[in-house]
């Protein structure tokens, strides 16, 4: 699978949570997070399947 996958996130609707009361520090915090995410390698299909299974198990247990 060579295509990219996009998913909806709470950030798109609610904005990012405030991690520091100072807006400058908060912006720097999120800039570091963005840099880390950009530097991370793409997930393999096997990793995506495993994560999907983990979250589906959690949802099934929650519903029970």
N, C-alpha and C positions, 0 to 999 in steps of 0.2 A: 504494500500500500504506500504510494508515494504522495498522495494528496494530504493536505492539512485538514485537521479537524478543529472546528470551533464550537465552543459550548457557551451557553448563556451563563452569566455570573451575577451575583448580587451586586457587584461593583457597578455594573452597567445601569442598574436601577437605583441603587441607594448611595453610591459614592463610597469612597474608601473610609474605613474607620480612622479615627484620630488616635495616633499612637503617642504623640507628644503634644502637650498644650501649646507649645511655641510653634507657630506655623512654619518657620524656617527649619526647625529640627524635624518636624513632621514631613515636610517636603523632602528633606535629605534622607530620612528613613525610607520613604517610598521609592526614591531614586535608587537607593541601594538594592531594594527588593527587585525593582525592574531590571537592574543590571544583572543580578543573580539569575533571574528567570531567563533573560536573553542569552546568558552564557551557558545555560544548561543544555545538554543534548536532548534531542527529541525522544519521546518514549517509543519503544518498539511496540509492535502489535501485541506481543505476548504480555508486555507490561500493562498495556491498556486493558486486555482481557482480564488479567489478574485483579487490577484495581476495580474494574466494573463488577467482578464477582464479589469482592470484599464489600463494596457499598450495597450491592443487592442483598447480601446476607444480612447486613445490618438493618436494612429496611424490613426484611422478612421477620427478623427477631423483634423489631420495634412493633410491628403490626400484631404479633402474637400475644 
